[in-house]
Amino acid sequence: MNLAVFTLLSVGVGSTALWAVRLHRAKTHRPATAKYAVSGSLELRHVLFVVAFAAPALLFFIVWGVNAVNIPFQDDIDAILESTAIVAQGPGSFSELWLVLSKQDDERRIVVVRLAACLLYWATGSVDFRILAFAGLCSYLVFLRMIFLWFKAQRDLSLALLLPVPYLLFSNYNYEALYWSIIPLQQIAVFIWGFASIWMASRNTKVGLACGIGFGILAIYSDVSGIFVGPVVALMLFARRDGLSAMVWILLIGLVTTYYFSELTIPDYRPTTAQNLSSWRDMLLMMVAMPGMITDVMIDQSASSRLAGAAVAGLVSLLFVGGSAFVFWKKLMRAPTTITPGEWWLAGCILFLLITFFALAFGRAAFGAHNILISRYKHIFTFWAIFNYLLLLRLPIFRRVLGRWLLVVQAVAVIYCAGSYFQTWGEMMFFRKTIQADAYGWTRNREFPSAPIYLSVKRTVDAIFENALKNRVYQFPNLPFDDLQHADVRGSSDVIVRTTDFIVVGAQAPELRCSPDDGIYLIIHTSDETHVLPMRMRKNSFLCFLRTARYYSSYCESMGMLRQYLSKNKKYNLTLGVISGPNRYLLTTGKKVTG
């Protein structure tokens, strides 16, 4: 799928959503008008609502399915591929299998994603990293189901107010998390299992408590953030004056959490507490900015301006949540039995995310506040924004305002969703090509251009791949630029070459399409050695895109590659390879670099 096709689909989806909202509002204000009957009691507005509600998810999975690649990237190698290859050789007992699955990864244990990889291997005989990612992304549907049930439980809320939610949820700002195979089942699903655990525990039934414990354990062994569900639900049960359920929860989740942390160590490359506390300004900025990161839509702006805008929005969000918490506290003190399961769930999920924000700020402050701008964290802030929206709907005044301006609210949600794809399309394609370039680099030259740290762990990583390939646990797919160096030469290009520790080449870019494989590649080669690097394209403004129908601007720059990956004192030619639809050709540069 290229950007032009996606744009047309987005227009259709957005128009359907606005039409659905308009019909719902018309029905509300003019109940005596025609029913637009399609079949029996089924009305056109109902059909449009279902289509508009499902369309962003369908479009999301179509785009993802077209662009996802079956290639392990960085953490996927030791976290998934290594454990699956070991299991494929046949651990002798369940305890040995558990040791493989629960082996520490960074500062966490990721049992769920490793178990999913093993189940996939046992079922199919190999690991497909796209299937692992897809399984994690399907947890979005579980979250959407919980939101839908929450809406149904609110007697005074129109379901039309639900329509903006999927357009926020299925946006593309967290593209790294979507296409990095380990993350969906780890860093996305952990929150949804946590929300599900709070949901079930808030039902105030024995079955609900049992299911809540099950989802809580699932969250804990998905990622370390899952441990925050424990104190949240315990606090909720005590506040509800359900001491027995609270003790059962603390006993079981406490045992799981204690075992989780047994023999778990903090890696040396993580900042110490002292280092994080010394960066207290960054810590405070992160804590204020994270609740407002849903407004971080202009990703081409400087980090400081993006953080400033998010901090202002975050302060507003925190004040609003603080005021809602005060109202909730007064209700808890006066009439705790009148608090509904939906209110408990909303309060628990918001507290869960607040603890996560604090932990992220406290644990990453030494890296700088700009660390929260990373794409793969964006889904956390989307969850926060959705819960803020649900909180707004709890207030009668906002409910009336939103109901009156629902068409505008829906239009903003549609623009946000479609805009997320426009803003990130080029970076998403570059990330995809980076994953492919690493696969090409390792298979041809035993190198990982995106990860200079590979040189220090080369023996370990090579052994993991060689073991997986030998036992057919995994096989590399064909790459679009495998034979690009043999294409016809169709001209030349002037380039700017920068060589220090890294080799970076800039050039004027020819006109390209926007399909997944389309792009410009830097080919560094001799007669017996070839290295291929994708070139990052700059995007045009939206107005320029509408005027010229060109997404990419005229300048591109290659990803940097460590010079140590080249043979010492050997001269390499620099050539540009171009893929644009069916056209594949080379542009000579006349430039050379020395390893």
C-alpha positions in Angstrom: 0.0 0.0 0.0 1.4 3.4 -0.9 0.5 6.8 0.6 -1.8 7.8 -2.2 -4.0 4.7 -1.7 -3.9 5.2 2.1 -5.0 8.9 1.6 -8.0 7.9 -0.4 -9.0 5.2 2.1 -8.6 7.8 5.0 -10.9 10.2 3.2 -13.5 7.5 2.9 -13.1 6.4 6.5 -13.3 9.9 7.8 -16.3 10.8 5.7 -18.1 7.7 7.0 -17.3 8.6 10.6 -18.6 12.2 10.2 -21.7 10.9 8.4 -22.4 8.4 11.2 -22.1 11.2 13.9 -24.3 13.5 11.9 -27.1 10.9 11.6 -26.8 10.1 15.4 -27.1 13.8 16.2 -30.0 14.2 13.8 -31.8 11.2 15.5 -31.2 12.8 18.9 -32.5 16.2 18.0 -35.3 15.1 15.6 -36.7 11.8 16.8 -39.7 12.0 14.6 -37.7 12.0 11.3 -37.4 9.1 9.0 -35.5 6.0 10.3 -33.4 5.4 7.2 -34.4 1.8 7.5 -32.1 -0.8 5.8 -33.8 -4.0 6.9 -36.4 -4.2 9.6 -35.4 -2.3 12.7 -31.8 -1.9 11.4 -31.2 1.8 10.5 -28.6 3.3 8.3 -27.1 5.2 11.3 -26.5 1.9 13.1 -24.7 0.4 10.0 -22.6 3.6 9.6 -21.7 3.5 13.3 -20.4 0.0 13.1 -18.5 0.8 9.9 -17.0 4.0 11.3 -16.2 2.2 14.6 -14.4 -0.7 12.9 -12.8 1.2 10.0 -9.7 2.7 11.8 -8.8 -0.7 13.2 -9.2 -2.4 9.8 -7.1 0.3 8.1 -4.5 0.0 10.9 -4.1 -3.7 10.4 -4.1 -3.5 6.6 -1.2 -0.9 6.7 0.6 -3.0 9.3 0.2 -6.2 7.4 1.6 -4.7 4.2 4.6 -3.2 6.0 5.6 -5.7 8.6 8.7 -7.8 8.0 9.7 -11.2 9.4 13.1 -10.1 10.7 14.3 -9.9 14.3 15.6 -6.5 15.2 18.1 -5.9 18.0 16.4 -7.0 21.3 14.4 -9.6 19.3 17.6 -11.6 18.8 18.6 -12.4 22.4 15.2 -12.0 23.9 13.2 -14.2 21.5 15.4 -16.0 18.9 17.9 -17.3 21.4 15.3 -18.8 23.8 13.3 -20.3 21.0 16.4 -21.9 19.5 17.3 -23.4 22.9 13.7 -24.7 23.4 13.9 -26.2 19.9 16.8 -28.4 21.0 14.5 -29.9 23.6 14.9 -28.8 27.3 14.7 -32.0 29.5 12.1 -30.9 32.0 9.5 -28.2 32.7 11.9 -26.5 35.2 14.5 -26.2 32.5 11.9 -24.8 30.1 10.9 -22.3 32.8 14.5 -21.2 33.3 14.8 -20.5 29.6 11.5 -18.6 29.5 12.1 -16.6 32.6 15.8 -15.7 32.0 16.4 -12.0 32.7 16.2 -9.6 29.7 17.6 -6.2 30.6 15.9 -5.4 33.9 12.8 -7.6 33.3 11.5 -11.0 32.6 9.5 -11.5 29.4 7.9 -14.9 29.8 4.8 -14.2 27.7 6.4 -13.2 24.5 9.0 -16.0 24.8 6.2 -18.6 25.5 4.3 -17.3 22.5 7.3 -17.7 20.3 7.8 -21.3 21.5 4.1 -22.1 21.0 4.4 -20.7 17.5 7.5 -22.9 16.9 5.8 -26.0 18.2 2.8 -25.3 15.9 4.6 -24.4 12.7 8.2 -25.5 13.0 9.6 -22.0 12.8 9.2 -18.5 14.3 7.5 -15.8 12.3 8.1 -12.5 14.0 5.2 -10.9 12.2 2.8 -13.3 13.9 4.2 -12.5 17.3 3.7 -8.8 16.7 0.2 -9.4 15.4 -0.7 -11.3 18.5 0.4 -8.4 20.6 -1.4 -5.8 18.5 -4.7 -7.8 18.8 -4.7 -6.8 22.5 -5.8 -3.4 21.2 -9.1 -5.1 20.4 -9.4 -6.3 24.0 -8.9 -2.8 25.2 -11.5 -1.5 22.7 -13.9 -4.1 24.0 -13.5 -2.9 27.6 -14.1 0.7 26.5 -17.2 -0.4 24.7 -18.5 -2.2 27.7 -17.8 0.8 29.9 -19.9 3.0 27.6 -22.7 0.5 27.6 -22.8 0.6 31.4 -23.2 4.4 31.4 -26.9 4.9 31.0 -26.8 8.6 30.1 -24.1 8.3 27.4 -24.8 8.1 23.7 -22.7 5.5 22.0 -21.9 8.1 19.4 -19.5 9.6 21.9 -17.5 6.4 21.7 -16.6 7.0 18.0 -13.5 9.2 18.6 -11.8 6.5 20.7 -10.7 4.1 18.0 -9.4 7.0 15.9 -7.1 7.8 18.8 -6.2 4.2 19.6 -5.3 3.1 16.1 -3.1 6.0 15.2 0.5 5.5 14.0 2.6 7.7 16.2 4.1 4.6 17.9 5.2 3.0 14.7 8.4 1.7 16.2 6.4 -0.2 18.8 4.2 -1.7 16.0 7.0 -3.0 13.8 9.5 -4.0 16.4 8.4 -7.6 16.9 9.0 -7.9 20.7 7.2 -4.8 21.7 3.5 -5.5 21.0 3.3 -8.6 23.3 5.6 -6.9 25.8 5.3 -3.2 26.2 1.8 -2.7 24.6 0.0 -5.8 25.9 1.3 -5.3 29.5 -0.9 -2.3 29.9 -4.0 -3.9 28.4 -3.6 -7.0 30.6 -3.2 -4.5 33.5 -6.4 -2.7 32.5 -8.2 -6.1 32.2 -7.0 -7.1 35.6 -8.4 -3.9 37.1 -11.6 -4.4 35.1 -12.2 -7.9 36.5 -11.2 -7.1 40.0 -13.6 -4.1 40.0 -16.6 -6.5 39.2 -16.8 -7.3 43.0 -17.3 -11.1 42.4 -15.2 -14.2 43.1 -14.9 -15.0 39.5 -13.9 -11.4 38.7 -11.2 -11.6 41.4 -9.9 -14.9 40.1 -9.8 -13.5 36.5 -8.2 -10.3 37.8 -5.4 -12.3 39.4 -4.9 -14.2 36.2 -4.6 -11.1 34.1 -2.4 -9.5 36.8 0.1 -12.4 36.5 -0.1 -12.2 32.7 0.8 -8.5 33.0 3.7 -9.1 35.4 5.3 -11.7 33.1 4.7 -9.5 30.0 6.9 -6.7 31.2 8.1 -5.2 34.4 5.5 -2.4 34.3 2.9 -5.1 35.1 4.0 -5.2 38.7 2.3 -1.8 39.2 -1.1 -3.5 38.9 -0.5 -5.2 42.2 -0.6 -2.1 44.5 -3.3 -0.5 42.4 -5.8 -3.3 42.8 -4.9 -3.9 46.4 -5.6 -0.2 47.2 -8.9 -0.5 45.3 -10.0 -3.6 47.2 -9.1 -2.0 50.6 -10.9 1.3 49.6 -13.9 -0.8 48.7 -13.7 -2.4 52.2 -13.2 -5.9 50.8 -10.5 -7.0 53.2 -10.7 -10.7 52.4 -10.3 -10.2 48.6 -7.5 -7.7 49.3 -5.6 -10.3 51.4 -6.1 -13.0 48.8 -4.8 -10.6 46.1 -1.8 -9.4 48.1 -0.9 -13.0 49.0 -1.0 -14.4 45.4 0.2 -11.4 43.5 2.8 -10.7 46.2 4.2 -14.2 45.9 4.4 -13.9 42.1 6.0 -10.5 42.3 8.5 -11.7 44.9 9.5 -14.6 42.7 9.7 -12.3 39.7 12.3 -10.1 41.4 14.3 -13.0 42.9 17.9 -12.9 41.5 16.9 -10.0 39.2 19.6 -7.5 38.8 19.8 -4.0 37.3 22.2 -4.0 34.3 25.3 -1.8 34.5 24.2 0.3 31.4 21.1 1.5 33.2 21.6 4.8 35.2 21.9 4.6 38.9 19.4 6.2 41.3 22.0 8.9 42.1 22.4 9.7 38.4 18.7 10.0 37.9 18.2 12.2 41.0 21.0 14.5 39.8 18.9 15.1 36.7 15.9 16.1 38.8 14.9 18.9 36.4 14.6 16.4 33.5 12.7 14.2 35.9 10.1 16.9 36.8 9.8 17.9 33.1 9.1 14.3 32.2 6.5 13.8 34.9 4.6 16.9 33.8 5.0 16.4 30.0 4.1 12.7 29.8 0.4 13.3 30.6 0.3 15.8 27.7 2.2 13.9 25.1 -1.0 13.2 23.1 -0.5 16.8 21.8 3.0 15.9 20.5 1.9 15.7 16.8 4.5 17.9 15.1 7.4 15.4 15.3 9.6 17.5 13.0 9.9 20.3 15.5 12.8 20.6 18.0 12.8 18.5 21.1 12.5 21.6 23.3 9.4 23.0 21.6 7.8 19.5 21.6 8.4 19.1 25.3 7.2 22.6 26.1 3.9 22.1 24.4 3.5 18.7 26.0 4.3 20.1 29.4 1.6 22.8 29.1 -1.0 20.2 28.0 0.3 17.8 30.7 -0.2 20.4 33.5 -3.8 20.9 32.3 -4.4 17.2 32.3 -2.9 16.7 35.8 -5.0 19.5 37.2 -8.1 18.0 35.7 -7.3 14.5 36.9 -6.4 15.9 40.3 -9.8 17.6 40.5 -11.6 14.4 39.5 -9.7 12.5 42.1 -10.8 15.0 44.8 -14.5 14.5 43.7 -14.0 10.7 43.7 -12.4 10.9 47.2 -15.4 12.8 48.6 -17.8 10.3 47.1 -15.7 7.4 48.6 -15.8 9.0 52.1 -19.6 9.8 52.0 -21.1 6.9 50.0 -18.6 4.2 48.9 -21.3 1.8 48.0 -22.6 4.1 45.3 -19.3 3.9 43.3 -19.9 1.8 40.3 -17.4 -0.8 38.9 -16.9 1.5 35.9 -15.7 4.3 38.2 -13.4 1.9 40.1 -12.0 0.8 36.8 -11.4 4.3 35.5 -9.7 5.3 38.8 -7.6 2.2 38.9 -6.4 2.5 35.3 -5.5 6.2 35.7 -3.5 5.4 38.9 -1.8 2.5 37.1 -0.6 4.9 34.3 0.4 7.6 36.8 2.7 5.1 38.6 4.1 4.1 35.3 4.8 7.8 34.4 6.6 8.2 37.7 8.7 5.0 37.3 9.6 6.0 33.7 10.7 9.5 34.8 12.6 8.2 37.8 14.3 5.5 35.9 15.2 7.4 32.7 15.8 11.0 33.9 19.6 10.6 33.4 19.0 10.0 29.7 17.3 13.4 29.4 13.7 14.5 29.1 13.8 14.1 25.3 13.8 10.3 26.0 10.0 10.4 26.3 9.7 11.6 22.7 10.7 8.1 21.4 8.0 6.7 19.1 7.7 3.4 21.0 6.4 5.0 24.1 3.5 6.8 22.4 0.8 4.2 23.1 1.2 4.8 26.8 0.2 8.4 26.3 -2.7 7.4 24.0 -4.1 5.3 26.8 -3.8 8.2 29.1 -5.6 10.5 26.7 -8.5 8.0 26.2 -9.0 7.7 30.0 -9.0 11.5 30.2 -11.7 11.6 27.6 -13.8 9.1 29.6 -13.3 11.2 32.7 -14.6 14.2 30.8 -17.7 12.3 29.8 -18.4 11.6 33.5 -19.0 15.4 34.0 -22.5 16.5 33.0 -21.3 19.9 31.7 -18.6 18.4 29.5 -21.0 15.7 28.4 -23.4 18.4 27.1 -20.7 20.4 25.4 -19.2 17.3 23.8 -22.6 16.2 22.7 -23.3 19.6 21.1 -19.9 19.7 19.4 -19.6 16.0 18.6 -19.2 16.6 14.9 -16.2 18.8 15.6 -14.8 16.4 18.2 -15.1 13.5 15.7 -13.5 15.6 12.9 -10.5 16.3 15.3 -10.1 12.6 16.0 -10.2 11.7 12.3 -7.6 14.4 11.5 -5.5 13.2 14.4 -5.6 9.6 13.2 -5.0 10.4 9.5 -2.4 13.0 10.4 -0.4 10.5 12.4 0.1 8.4 9.3 1.1 11.4 7.2 3.5 12.6 9.9 5.2 9.3 10.4 5.0 7.6 7.0 8.5 8.4 6.0 10.0 7.5 9.3 8.0 4.3 9.4 9.4 3.3 6.0 12.9 4.2 7.1 12.5 2.1 10.2 11.3 -0.8 8.1 14.3 -0.4 5.8 16.7 -0.2 8.8 15.5 -3.6 10.0 16.0 -5.0 6.5 19.5 -3.4 6.2 20.5 -5.1 9.5 19.4 -8.5 8.0 21.3 -7.8 4.8 24.4 -6.6 6.8 24.5 -9.7 8.9 23.9 -12.3 6.2 26.5 -10.7 3.8 29.1 -9.1 6.1 28.4 -10.0 9.7 27.4 -6.5 10.6 24.5 -4.5 12.1 24.6 -1.0 10.7 21.9 0.2 13.2 23.7 -1.2 16.3 27.4 -0.4 16.7 27.3 -2.3 20.0 27.2 -5.5 17.9 31.0 -5.4 17.7 31.2 -6.0 21.5 28.7 -8.9 21.4 29.5 -10.2 18.0 30.4 -13.7 19.1 27.2 -14.1 21.1 24.9 -12.7 18.4 26.5 -14.7 15.7 26.1 -17.9 17.7 22.4 -17.2 18.2 21.7 -16.7 14.5 23.8 -19.6 13.4 22.1 -21.9 15.9 18.6 -20.7 14.8 19.4 -21.1 11.1 21.0 -24.5 11.6 18.0 -25.8 13.4 15.6 -24.0 11.0 14.0 -22.2 13.8 14.2 -19.1 11.6 15.0 -18.3 8.0 15.8 -14.8 6.6 13.3 -13.6 3.9 14.3 -12.2 0.6 15.0 -8.5 0.6 14.0 -5.9 -2.0 17.5 -4.7 -2.5 19.3 -8.0 -2.5 20.5 -7.6 -6.2 20.1 -3.9 -6.5 23.9 -3.4 -7.1 23.4 -5.3 -10.4 20.8 -2.9 -11.8 21.4 -0.7 -14.8 23.2 2.6 -14.4 21.0 5.5 -15.5 23.1 8.5 -14.6 25.1 10.1 -11.9 24.4 12.1 -8.7 26.4 14.6 -6.7 26.8 13.6 -3.0 28.2 15.0 0.2 30.3 12.5 2.1 31.1 12.8 5.8 33.5 10.3 7.3 34.7 10.4 10.9 33.7 7.4 13.0 30.6 7.0 10.9 30.1 7.2 7.2 27.1 9.4 6.2 26.2 10.4 2.7 23.7 13.1 1.6 22.3 13.6 -1.9 19.5 15.2 -3.9 16.7 12.6 -4.3 14.9 11.8 -7.5 11.1 11.6 -7.5 9.9 8.5 -5.8 6.7 6.7 -5.0 5.7 6.0 -1.4 5.3 2.2 -1.4 7.1 0.2 1.3 10.1 -0.9 -0.9 10.5 2.4 -2.7 13.5 4.4 -1.7 17.1 5.3 -2.2 19.9 3.1 -0.9 23.6 3.9 -0.5 25.7 1.0 -1.8 29.2 0.9 -0.5 31.0 -1.7 -2.5 34.1 -3.3 -4.0 34.4 -6.1 -6.5 33.9 -8.7 -3.6 32.1 -6.8 -0.8 28.8 -4.9 -0.7 27.1 -2.9 2.0 23.7 -1.4 1.6 22.3 1.4 3.7 18.8 3.0 3.4 18.7 6.8 3.0 16.3 8.8 5.1 14.0 11.0 3.0 12.7 14.4 4.3 9.0 14.9 3.9 7.2 17.9 2.4 4.7 19.9 4.3 1.1 18.9 4.0 0.3 21.9 1.8 3.2 21.1 -0.5 2.0 17.5 -0.6 -1.5 18.6 -1.7 0.0 21.0 -4.3 2.6 18.7 -5.8 1.4 15.2 -4.8 5.0 14.5 -3.7 5.4 13.3 -0.1 9.2 13.3 -0.1 11.3 16.4 -0.6 14.4 16.6 -2.7 17.1 15.8 -0.1 18.0 12.5 1.5 20.8 11.3 3.9 22.0 7.8 4.6 21.9 6.1 8.0 25.3 6.3 9.6 27.5 3.2 9.4 30.5 2.6 11.7 33.7 2.7 9.6 35.0 -0.3 11.6 32.5 -2.4 9.6 34.7 -1.8 6.5 38.0 -3.6 5.9 40.9 -1.4 7.0 42.7 0.6 4.3 40.4 -0.8 1.6 38.9 1.6 -0.9 35.1 1.4 -1.5 33.0 2.9 -4.3 29.8 4.8 -3.4 26.8 4.3 -5.6 23.1 5.2 -5.1 20.5 2.5 -5.8 17.0 3.7 -6.5 13.7 1.6 -6.3 10.5 3.3 -7.4 7.7 1.0 -8.3 9.0 -1.3 -11.1 12.0 1.0 -11.8 15.3 -0.2 -10.3 18.5 1.6 -11.3 21.8 2.9 -10.1 23.3 6.4 -10.0 27.1 6.7 -9.9 28.7 9.3 -7.6 32.4 9.1 -8.5 33.2 9.2 -4.7 35.1 6.6 -2.7 35.7 6.0 1.0 38.5 4.2 2.8 37.9 1.7 5.6 
